[in-house]
Amino acid sequence: MVTPTTLPGGAPGLTRRSFLSGAASLAALSSTRLLSAATPEPKFSANPFTLGVASGDPAADSIVLWTRLAPDPQAPAGGMPAQAIEVQWLIAEDEGLGRIVHRGTERAEPQWGHSVHVEVGGLRPDRWYWYQFTAGGASSAKGRTRTLPAAGVMPARLRFAVANCQHYETGYYTAYEHLAAEDLDLVVHLGDYIYEGAAQDRRPRRHNSGEIFTLDDYRRRYALYKSDPALQAAHQAAPWITTWDDHEVANNYAADIPEKPATRDAFLRRRAFAYQAYYEHLPLRRAARPTGPDLPLYRRLSYGRLAQFHVLDTRQYRTDQPCGDGNKPPCPDALNPTATLLGAAQREWLLAGLERSPATWNILAQQVMMARVDRAAGPAITHSMDQWPGYEFERRRILRHFAEGRARNPVVLTGDIHTNWANELIADFDELGGRSVGVEFVATSISSGGDGREAPDTLDQLLAENPFVKFHNTERGYLRCEVTPREWRTDYRTVPFVSRPGAPLQTRATFVVQAGTSTLQRSGARSG
């Protein structure tokens, strides 16, 4: 927890208003450049689609298609000229791209890293489509995507994966190879898509630079990560719903407060660069286009009447960690009503949306663990202060909403901590035998942390201190969730190593939740 200093000499820092005013001026300048003609038949030094394709933020009648032109991904501007380029796209009902339903041309603008975000409307609900981009005689890989069921329909099934934390240096993306082969309707990514740190020796792979700070730094880091074939395959297989955590900017930051000492001005500039690069590299709608250091990310997506995703942002609006960072004993400030992970506007949006939701299952797709896990043995108590227990007043308010029955079948999906957990969310964590009001599935990392273990040495102690924890391990992998009107099933899909390629896939545990209950039932694991 760091309090930023002022500018040298005591000069006043950059205010949000002045930052946004400057950003608006830049946007106005950019808009005049948009009037210039785009190059319809560009010449590239190499294939410009080196970063693959993706789709995301599906709706019943529309989808976002994404790519970015970068013939030389690690060169300045990805090896692209400082001019707009025309990119053609098409979407079809068949994998051979014979039954084309829509096609068009989009401008890839240099001020947005020559990224392309196509919002395709007029699609039919609940069906697969295939898409492709072309530019300058070059063609991208083909991607597969899917629209969501119509609002009034009760689908028979939803099958999706949950992934997060893909540190390039610390391991191979073998889990994504397996995920891409799953029969999935969509993928939910909970953050830490990149890591901002400097390259280090003696790791399976290597970052491309020192710690990143500038827009070009962030663009090159995303380009490094997105050059991975397994990650590209996972994007090509199904649409993604994405949110961020901290490493897309900097470790454990809170709103405009960084972990490492920096002026507020410098950190807001860094955050603006990071947010722009995030938008440029993920399949987000135009509504999420950032303005300076602000990017509106929290949103809802409805899978018919079966499930509603409430996608949260626990970084951009949070107050500083009230008890400090790391694992610490609880402090009185954790119960301060003004301490928040969500910010007042997002919190009220969430609570109202949960109450109004017509869905059988209400899914909170978010970043940090909600269960209040005691990390110390014996009578001592410590909690992770960067997670929901560090903001105890707000955490209790969410759980009270669950306890009062104002959210049907709440399921919290969590990432961040590079380990698997299955938690029952009890109404009062001071009464460990109390009633469960929701469940939480915490997905381990794709590669962050390197090779893990099936059962950590402290497992028995952890389960004894926290009886609401029903499963925990430290291997790498992802969650596979299958949802029907009657039950929710989560498979913990893991790989035994990521320090080298070729790890096999296994299902370490499976948990089932019956609709109308908030208890976890362990089921026989299945490998298929």
Secondary structure, 3 states (H helix, E strand, C coil): CCCCCCCHHHCCCCCHHHHHHHHHHHHHHHHHHCCCCCECCCCCCCCCCCCCEEEECCCCCCEEEEEECCCCCCCHHHHCCCCCEEEEEEEECCCCCCCEEEEEEEEECHHHCCEEEEEECCCCCCCEEEEEEEECCEECCCEEEECCCCCCCCCCCEEEEEECCCCCCCCCCHHHHHHHCCCCCEEEECCCCCCCCCCCCCCCCCCCCCCCCCHHHHHHHHHHHHCCHHHHHHHHHCCEEECCCCCCCCCCCECCECCCCCCHHHHHHHHHHHHHHHHHHCCCCHHHCCECCECCCCEEEEECCCEEEEECCCCCCCCCCCCCCCEECCCHHHHCCCCCCCCHHHHHHHHHHHHHCCCCEEEEECCCCCCCCCCCCCCCCCEECCCHHHHHHHHHHHHHHHHCCCCCCEEEEECCCCCEEEEEEECCCCCCCCCEEEEEEECCCCCCCCCCCCCCCCHHHHHHHCCCEEEEECCEEEEEEEECCCEEEEEEEEECCCCCCCCCCEEEEEEEEECCCCCCEEECCCCC
